[in-house]
């Protein structure tokens, strides 16, 4: 019974993922994000041209 529930969760999770994009630098990532908004952003800590935190900063939730 657990296997069926797990397969159902996987199926639903896959349905949520519509696009995975890759960028070779922080600048390329920001250019892509300007044209294609995302719900989840994952990047390397050190990328060519800028750090991962710098790339994510414009998309961080507002504090306070």
C-alpha positions as CSV (number, residue, x, y, z in Angstrom):
1,X,0.0,0.0,0.0
2,X,2.9,2.4,0.8
3,X,4.3,1.9,-2.7
4,X,1.1,3.1,-4.4
5,X,1.0,6.2,-2.3
6,X,4.7,6.9,-3.0
7,X,4.2,6.5,-6.8
8,X,1.2,8.8,-6.6
9,X,3.3,11.5,-4.8
10,X,6.0,11.1,-7.5
11,X,3.5,11.5,-10.2
12,X,2.0,14.7,-8.6
13,X,5.5,16.1,-8.0
14,X,6.5,15.6,-11.7
15,X,3.3,17.3,-12.8
16,X,4.5,20.4,-10.9
17,X,7.8,20.7,-12.6
18,X,7.3,22.3,-16.0
19,X,10.8,23.5,-16.8
20,X,14.4,23.2,-15.6
21,X,16.8,25.8,-17.1
22,X,20.5,26.0,-16.7
23,X,22.8,29.0,-17.0
24,X,26.6,29.0,-17.3
25,X,27.0,32.3,-15.3
26,X,25.2,34.5,-12.9
27,X,24.7,37.1,-15.7
28,X,23.1,34.5,-17.9
29,X,20.9,33.4,-15.1
30,X,19.6,36.9,-14.4
31,X,19.0,37.5,-18.2
32,X,16.9,34.3,-18.3
33,X,15.0,35.2,-15.1
34,X,14.1,38.6,-16.5
35,X,12.2,36.8,-19.3
36,X,11.1,33.7,-17.5
37,X,9.9,34.0,-13.9
38,X,10.4,31.0,-11.7
39,X,8.9,29.5,-8.5
40,X,12.2,28.0,-7.4
41,X,15.7,29.2,-7.9
42,X,18.7,27.0,-7.2
43,X,22.3,28.1,-8.0
44,X,25.9,27.5,-7.1
45,X,27.5,29.5,-4.4
46,X,30.4,30.5,-6.7
47,X,29.5,31.1,-10.4
48,X,31.4,32.9,-13.1
49,X,30.8,36.7,-12.7
50,X,28.9,36.7,-9.4
51,X,28.1,34.6,-6.3
52,X,25.0,32.6,-5.9
53,X,23.7,34.8,-3.1
54,X,24.2,37.9,-5.2
55,X,22.2,36.2,-8.1
56,X,19.4,35.3,-5.7
57,X,19.3,38.6,-3.8
58,X,16.6,40.2,-6.1
59,X,14.4,37.2,-5.5
60,X,14.7,36.9,-1.8
61,X,11.6,37.5,0.3
62,X,11.1,40.9,1.7
63,X,12.2,41.1,5.4
64,X,10.1,42.8,8.1
